[in-house]
């Protein structure tokens, strides 16, 4: 573990890490956004979620191998630095920070809209600003405060998913008392077949589902601020596949079994709300709005935490201003939290002053960052594993079938990125993301060159674990 990680407070307990690993991946994208994947692929959206689940699980296994070897709050940016070079760690660290900083206003605005619908007497902008300030204060106080918020947020989301699955299963078997006419799985094949729009639509749905899973890697960052992080990373990584299959694949399977994927109401109300409305569950809208609000709050809480920790790690490597590494008595990088929160707040203000213009453009620059992060994780694991094996070092937590599965993941991600590049629906976002990436790479090369000039000897960095 590097020195920066040792200075951070170990404020996350076993239950915090456990619940972050279980519920951290469940966001509003599942409750609402999954309807877009279903609209693209029909019932075959289940297949898209299954493929993405396996891909994400393999990426997490690779990240887990590196994180167990060296727990670090910089996570994959630190490993990229060692495996590929300082420019790679700099680039992926700043891109990741940029992604999560923009998530802060996205979730604040979404949460504000729900609150405004409940209590219309107050402006949405006031709700959004208050939302950011409240969760920023929780992150300022201590890492434990972040963990407590995330524990309860995640618990509510998990309970909601489990209740939905129970209701869905009873409905499929025809024993749900409020909707006797809705049962079976005939919707899987009656409305144009299981794959009505062909395999290409499944690939398009994978692009949507991939971003629903993004955030699961936060576990490797959070574990660095806990006691005995290696064991927590091992246990949580091993259970990732079961959790994401339960929460995503099973729930989407039940949804496309119970409702007609072609219904315009599916897009209008979102997957979970439309299914529960079809099953005549009382108070469906209030229930789903409440769960989505919790999911939004959870995601913004995680965004504040993750962006500040990545910024702290960059500062510790002299790739961000040194002042950003200052900690309070509880071991919280308060200046990193403040900077991330302030930029999120500024983006929120920009959105309300110029609705759908500047902020929409900024958001488009993050379109391919999730896949770039996954690609860097895979390449880093490939190179570091070979380095360790060459040196004859013991590896405590191994990626399976190395290097074949690693290469398979790399080729899959490159294929998806290539599809995004040529697809009319995603080419603009991909070009903007690559443009931002190129700009950050140029900055990283300039910083690296300056640092080398300031060193007495060779600026070479050790490309193996310390």
Steps between C-alpha positions, in 0.01 A plus 500: 500500500637842416552775753193694398273206563659448843420859600133473414277404790392135514143605571310234305388196697420150378131578465575818303721317251257209477201722424698721259601186310143367500297811427752741354437381145122553522422843360213688343619358168357162600168628632432744215768481230469126438188574294730645229689169474171311480373736228816430298521122532157388617506195729859440385596784735538215750780364281663845492494516879644148527789579263573827677483329841766248398718770342480723808566204728817412308613864516439499875695176537796663322469811715468280807826323415684831490319650801574199723866522398507872582192670654508863393251785505619587149391151392526439126666839435790390721517160329488662155788723602710199596398278210479741206675817611450824694300650211244217523448538874468877461256469210267235637502661847393838368242349260350300784490809721332696218237230455401494868512878540237525226293230668458732802282758319322230295377327814432829680275616216322163481441497876385862493235420240355228723498729804343781297222264388433413865535855633449743208516811718881503482704541182679196356826697500478554877448128553794415274741740673384387845542137397864554402578701812342245737684198362823700469482578872452130574813423298689783675440368850657155470530197279269326744228756420524411133488131595191545719309686231598243240414208730140614544461611140626163377285308747183670377592433136573134568173452689311668214655267241431191709136602553464563125644155424263333749200679347621418148551130572154466658350677198681274251359195678153657500458533875534879532151589630476849354559401136361158423506566123876564495701178529745276320785596269316526167620859451849360449406358158150617399571860398736459207712228657775500760738703281264708283761751384792264440840459664601857416231626736650287778836669443329839520333393824838392638619859459207616714541228762877551530446844649247361747779288650760777511580580862550145620877563491456752787537200731875486432531870593285479814671184625828693529336699783414195707684252718633187329404620151641192321247263658210738436597534133531123458164423657310777326652430157410131521136589567466770233368269227224352716387842613485663160324199348242508781442873492526563125445183298223348713308826542518582127400142411190535716421841349512385135306187595212694654454795263503565125838654417337700216273699732567877489416509871819302569707796383264753656499358853819294514540124534423442867216750527327367188525138617360581844223711344410204279483282809276758674736554792353782714698824517736393224608850394578613855691178569711521185561875536622441855731215399633698202561798730698275735694359203576853380616607847717188526659563162575864583643401838726251322593759236615749766701232676655347188590824325664639816703182560621485141596868519682429828691214336597724208622765744706240687680418175559871422255475209264747667575797731667378820256689722230259390654230722437684829302293748287590801524326838274219378727429204266653240652691203276800559646720226455223245137464613452877482645535149292210364183630666557856377550393140187288524316801640627728221386247236161493672475880481603494132222247429233726649632814328548333161266199512594216267794688343842526666441228755362265235821548301717432805301188576557372146876502564462213749323262258785251455689551828350193670626270224838675494535436875414132453749477213778655707427261788532202266822622334651586840422154640646335189830683532534490878419130518767420242746715693424323828525154345831593339632609839368180661284687753205342678156612383237470771187551291520395136303576187383175341636351175765766468571647248217367282205645692682830537557518125137407438385792718740739325378396154136523609541853635692613189221354283233686695698824481538449125127448467437819698737689271310407182148493647293812422349483848833505684762642263473859630543399863786267408679771303460750785622245756802415287565871444502565876719192549750625242510839672567341839772278348675812365479660845636184661799487264577865577479437876711184474764679297517786750534258792783313327685826441479578872650168608868445562528159339284287278127551545422134449223354710487147620248309290440227756312501826675639806 
